[in-house]
């Protein structure tokens, strides 16, 4: 059969990576034609469906989350692309991929093979060997080694039969004694890890979290004010839901910001109130900008209730000074807004002498009785730091100064989900109560944590130096977190090409980077940025042994891209 053949939706999905082979016809298909095709599919099926795109929750449609957006989907597709040559003048494509690209797609069977046909026959289908997911802080995806003690304890609580007395002699040959003792202690306080726990989190683990906070800050912590969560993200979402009374509720968020905040605010139909970080001052926070932002919002009738701070910063990697934190607490106290402190990167601090981490809880308590009733919620997670157990989904938040009746409602919301997953809670226990000096596992634990930390410091500096050698690129050093957020000054022709494609200029740049190098980053437009500036966020998590090749590929791509679009 000649002409066009529609690929059955139930069997195949087209991959946007084929755009490189069918250019220019497919080059912008993912963004533009996809929407048109989806519209036609929706129109054809809407009448037969109770729920369809037109009548679904409109707030969900407003949610945007660039970290797992078009570039990440395209990167996943490139990982799986496979071409099958079926004749000298035609071919088919194994199109197992593009998530959510559920629309019919036509390929002319009598179309001559594209220019890349010779490459395909030689097996050289892509100009890179692997996809590097630098779009998200997911350390173990990029081969960060799990902490041995943590995994030993986790495996024992998953297999309690190993702890039986008759197995002890053999077990001690495989596990250190302190890992065995910790597993037994956890099981004594949990029971079966396959059972629901307390909705607020296992009491024993909340007590350990409170002790951790006390050791860190030098001030008491109350386990009854601590909620264990499915990662920090779930805690942020719960608190923002509690804070939101209606569309006029305003939540102050930094620009640039981690899109969890803007997405959740959109989902709950609240109003984002942006405030700008200053790139020229290492992404510092000017209290005058906070005052201007809240004043403008309130003049429009917005009921500003909370200020979100990410420290160390995401995507910008800055660490706040203690003096700046005092100013922020004073601002929130004066303006009567709740402070939400996202502190998940608190151990990712790379200039500890100049910019050490201070928790907002510690700073608040140091400011004396005037701030005794100050409202603060602090978040932490097992996903970051040297732990990097993102898939375990463990975290917590601590409430300070909140109305007891509000705490009751937070507990009620937590109980609706029954409990956070127990594996994640166990990882929180291990993170906040690791092996101590003198215990059998401490030497290995210390060596692993120190090794990961020093490697991250080196990689952060190496990648910042790489970006700063590129034409028209400037990049602040990472004081903390896992990211760099370089600014790219793009030629006019790139901006014109972006308008033609219906994209932002930094999206065009990042998509071209992915196609040329296999490196997946996130455009700055997904985080918010000063108008007329363009950025991207990249982690520095790729394995250190690959860094020379990683940086060389980025430098070569940037050179070729700038030459292609040079004014």
N, C-alpha and C positions, 0 to 999 in steps of 0.2 A: 504494500500500500504506500503510495506516494503522498506528498503533502505533509500535514501536521498530525502528529499523534499525541493525544493528551495522556499525560502520565497519571495513572490512577492514584487518587489520594490515599487509598487504603494501603498502598504498597510503597509509594515513593514520595520523597520530598526533595525539592530542588535545593541545591546548595549554592549560596551566593559566591562561593569560591570559583564557580564556573564562569563568573563575570570576567575573570582574567582571560579566559579562553574564548569567550564570545564577544568581547569588547568591540564596539561600544554598546551593542544592542542590549547586553545584560548588565552593563556597568552600574546602572542606578536602579535596577529592577527591585532590589530588596526594599528600598525606601519609597519609591514612587508607584511602580506598577503593583506592588504588593497591596497597597492601600486600595487601589482601584479594583483589583481582583477580589479582595476580601469584601469590598462593598457589594459587588455583584453577587458573591456567594451569600452574603447576609440577606440581601434582598430576596434571593431565591428561596431561602430557608426560613426567613423570619416568620412568615405566616403559619408555618407548621410547628413552631417552637414556642413554648410558654415563656422561656427566658431567651432573649436575643440581645445583640449588641445595642440596639436602640433603646430597650427598656430596662437594661441592667443598671446596677448602682452607678450613677454618674460620677461619684467621687473616685471610684476605682479607675475609671477611664482617665482621670486627671493625674493619677500617680505616674511618676517617672523615676526610674532608678538606673542611672547611666552605668553604674559599675557592672551590671549584668545586662546591659543594653545591646545595641546592634553590633558593636565591635566584638563583644564577648560571644555572641551567637555566631558571628561570622568566624571567629577563631575556632570555635568548637567544630564548625563545619569543615574548616580546612584540615583539622586533625583526621577526618574520616574520609576525605575525598578519594575516590578510586575510579579510574577511567577504564572502559572496556572497548577496544578497537574491534569493530565487527565487519569492516570492509574497507576497501581502498578509498571510498569517497563518502563514507558515512560512519557514524558511531553513536553509541548510546552512553549514558552516564549512570553510574550507581549513585542515586540521589537519596541516601538514607537519612539526610540530616535536616536541614534548617528547622529548628524548634519554632513552632507557631507559624510557619510559612505554609499554612494549609490551604493552598489554592491551586487549581489546575494550571499546569505549565506546559507549553507546547514547544517541541523541538522538531524542525523539519528534517525528515529522514534523508532527503536528497540533498541536504546542505553539504557542500565541500568542507573538509576539515579545516579548522582555523590554522593560523600561522604556527601555533604551538604544537601542531600535529607531530612534527619531527621530534620535538622534545618528548611527547607522550610515548612515541614508539621506542624511544631510548630509555624510558622509565624516569626521565627527569621532568616531573610534572610541576614542581614548585621550586622557586629560587632559594629555598631554605630547607633545613633538615628537620626542624621541629618547631612547634608553637611554644612560645614563652608567654605564659599568662602573667604579665606584670600589671594587669588591670585590677587586681584585688589582693588584699593582704591575707593570703592563704598559705602560710609558710610551708606546711608539709606537702602541699601540691607541688612545690618547687624543691622538694627533697630535704627540707630541714628535718633533722633527726629527732624523733620523739625522745622525751626524757625517760631514761631506762627505768628508774624507780617508779615513775607514774604508771608506766605500762605494766610493770611487774605486779603492782598492787591491783590494777584494773583486771588483769588476767586472773588473779587469785579470787577476787570477789565474784568474777563471772563463773568460776569453777570451784565452788566451795568444797567439793569432794577432795580436792587436792590437799585441803587442810586437815583431813582426818588423821588421827594419831598414827595409824598404821602406815601412813605415807610420809611421816615427818623426816625419817632418815634420808629418803630419796629426795624429798623436797628441799632439804637444806643444801643439797648438792647443786640445786638449780636456782634457788632464790636466796638472797641475803636474809638474815634473821629479822631485820627491821621491816622489810617488805611483808614478811609473813605476819609479824605482829600487827602491822597497820591494817592488813586485810582482815585479820581476826577482830580487831577493834571496830572497824567499820561494820562488819557483818553483825557484831554484837549489838550495835546501835541502830542498824537498819533492818535486820532480818533479811528476807529475800529481796534482792535488787530487782526482781521481776514484779514486785508489788508496788501499788501507789504509795507515795510517801505523804507526809504532811504537806498541805497545799502551799505553805509558805517556804517549804524546804525542810530537810531533815534537821531536827533541833541540834543534834550533836555537831553537824557541819556548820550550822549558823553560829554556834558557840565558838567554833574554831575561826570562823571569819571575823567575829568580834574581837577575838584575841589578836588576830593578824592586824586589824585596824588599830588596836591599842598599841601594839609594838611599833607600827609604822609612824603613828602620829603623836603618841605620848598622851593621848586623851582617851577616856572610857568610850566604849561602844556597847550598845544594847542589842543582844541577839533578837529581841522581839521587834526591833525596827529594821531588821535585815530580811530581805526577800531573795531567795535563790530563784534564778530564772533560766530560760532557754537561751543562753547567751545574753550579752548586754542589750542587744536589739529588742528582744521581747520586753525587757524592763523599760526601755525608753518608750516603746509603743504603749505599754500599760499606763505609764505616768502621763504621757501626752493625752491619752484618752480621758483620764481622770480630770485633767486640767481644762479640757475643752467643754465649754458650756454651749457654744453655738458658733455660727460663722463670724461673729464679731470678736471672738477670742483670739488674741494675738500672741504668737510665740516668736521671740527674737532668736534669729539664727545667724551664724557668721557667713560671710561671703568672702572666699569660697567656703562651702560646707559639705559635710558628708550627706549624700542624698537620702539617707534614712530619715532625716529630719523633715526635709521638704516633702518627701513621699508620704510620711505618716501624717503630717499636717494636712496635706491634700485629702488623704483617706478619711480623716475625721472632720473635714470641712471647716477647719480653722483658718486663720489668716497668718501667713508668714510675715515677720517683720525683720527684714534683713539689716545687718550692720556690717560694714566693710573692715576687713583686715588690711594692714598697710604693708604691701610687698616691699617697699623701699626701706622699711624698718623691720626686716626679718619677719614679716607677717605679724607684726605687733598689733595690739588692740589699744586704740585711743579712747579713753572714757568720754571724750567730747563727741566722738562719733556715736557712742551708745546713747548719749543724751539727745543728740539730734535725731537719731532714728526713732527713739521712743516718743519724742515730742511730736514728730510728724505723724506717727501712727495714731496717737491719741487725739490729735487735732482732726483726724478723719473718723473719729468715733470708735476706734479699735480699743478693746479692753485688753491691754498688754498684761499678761499674767506670768510669763516665765522668760528667762534668758538661758539659752543653751550655749555652753562652752565646751570645746573639745581640747583637752590639754593632757599630753602633747597633741599637736594639731593634725587633723586629717581633713584635707589632703596636703596641708602646707608644711607640716613637720616642725612647727615652732614649739618652744617650751616657754610658758609664761614665767616672768620673774615674780618673786614673792611680793615685791612692791606693787606690780601691776595687779596681782590677785587681790591685794588689800583694796585697791581702787574699785575693782569689780564687785567685791562684797559690799563695799560702802555704797556703790551705785544701786545695787539690788535692794539694799536696806532702805535707802532714801526713797527709791521709786516704788517700793512695795511690790517686787516681783520675786518669784521663786527662782532659785538658781539650780539649774540642771547641769551637773558636772560629769562629762563623759571622760573618764580617766583610764580607759582600757589600755593605753600605751604607757602606763606609768613606769614600767621597767625598760622601755625602749627610749633611753635618754643617753645621748652620745657625747654631750659636753657637760658632764656632771659637775665639773669645777665651776664653770661659768653659769650654767643653767640647770641646776638640779631640779628634780621633781618635788613639788610640794602639793599635797592634797588640799582641796578647798576646805575639807573638814578641819584639817590642822590649822590652816590660816584663819578660818572662822573662829575656832576656839581660842586662838592666840589674841584675838581682838577684844576680848573682855566681855563683861556682863551687858554692855549696851546692845550686843548682838545676840543675846541669849535666846530670843524667840525667832531668830532668823530661820527661814525655810530653805532647806538644801536637800537635794537628792543626788547621790553620787553612784556612779555605775562602774563596774569592773567586769572582766571577762577572762576565760581561759584561752581565748582564740589568739591572743596577741602575745607580746613579750617573748620570752624564750620557750614558753610552753607550746604555743601554736596549735592547740588542739581544737581547731575550728569545727570539725565535724562532731565533736562531743556535745556542742551546744550547751556550755555551762557558763554561768555568770551570776551576778548578784547586784542588787542596789540597796543602799542604806539611806533611810529617811531620817533627817534631822530637823526637829522643830515643827513637824507637821501636826495639824489638828488631829487628835485621836479619832474623831469620827471619820475623817478622811482616810486614816489608816485602816479603819474597819472596812471601808469601801474598796480600798486597794486589795485587802485580803479577799473580799468577796469576788472581785474580778479574777484574782489568782485562783480561787477555788473553782471557778467555772471551767478552767482547764485541768482541774483535778490536782496536778502537780507538775513541776518541771521534771524532765527526764532524769532518772537516778544516776545514770552513767555520767552525765554532765555535772551533777551535784558532787559526785565522788571526785571528779577532776578539780572542782573548786576547792574541796578539802585538801587535796594534794598540793595545789598551787599555793594556798594560804598557809599550809603547814608542811613544808618540805623537810627532807632530812637535815638534821642539824650536826654541827661539828662534833665529832666523837662517836657518831653512829656509823654502822658498817657501810651504809650506802652513800655517806656524805662525800667521800673523795670522788667517786664517779659522778655524782650529781653536780658537784661544784665544777668539775672539769668540763662537763657537758654544757652547763649554763654559761660558764665563762667563755668557752670556745665559740658558742653561737653568738654571744654578745660582741666579742671582739671582731668576729667575721662580719657582723652587721655594720659595725662602725667602719670597717675598711671598705665594704661595698658601698655604703652611703657616700663616702668621700670619693671613691673611684667614679661613681656614676655622676655625681655633681661636677667633678672635674671634666668628665666626658661632655656633658651638656654645655658647659661653659666654654669649650673649645669650638663649638659649632657657630656658624655664621648666624647672627641675629638672635641668638639664644642666651638668656641669662637665667641662672638658677641659684637660689639661696641654698646654703648647706642645710642638711637635716640636723636640727637640734634634737629631734626625737621622732617617734612613730616609725613607720616603715615606708615612707613615700618621699618623693621629690615632686615639685610642682613647677617645672621650668616654664618661662615665658618665651613664646616663639613669635618673632616679628615676621609676618608672612607677606610676600609680594602681592601687589594689587591683583595680579592674574589669578591667584589662588582665591581671593575674595570673589572675583567674578565667576570663577568655576563653581564655587560653593553656591552662589545664587542660582546658577544654572541647574545644579543638582538638587536645590531645595534643602541644603545642609548648611551647617555652620562651617566657617573656614577651618577651625581646628578639627572638626570631624573629617574633612577631606584629607587633612594632613595625617591624622591617625589611621584612617583606613588605608592610605597609601603606604604608611609604615608597616602595617600588618601584612599587606600583600607582598611587600618587598623583602621583609625581614622575618616575618612570623612572630614579631613582638606585638603583643596586644596591650595597649594602654587605654586610658580613658580621657576623652577630650575635656578640656577645662570648662567648656560650656555645660557639661553635665553637673558641675559643682557650683556654677555661678562665678562670675569674674567681672572685673571692671570693664565697662563698655569700651569697645575698641581694642581690647587686649585679648590675646589668645594664649592658652596654656594647654598642658596635658599633665596627667598624673601617672607616674610610674612607680611601682615598688622597686626596691633594690634587693629583692629576695631571690633572684636566680642564683644557682650555685656559684660559689666564688671561683671555682675552676673554669667556669664558662665565661667569666666576665670579660676577658680580653676580646674574645670573639663576639660576644654580645655588644660590647661598646663599639668595636670596629664596624659591625654591621649597621648600627645606628648612625655612626658618622658617615659612612658611605651613602646610606639612604638619604640623609639630610642634604649632603652635597648634591646628589643627583636631583632631588626634589627642588632645591632652590635653583639649580641651573635650568630645570625644565620650565619653571614658572617665572624666571627672572624678568623684571620689568624692562 
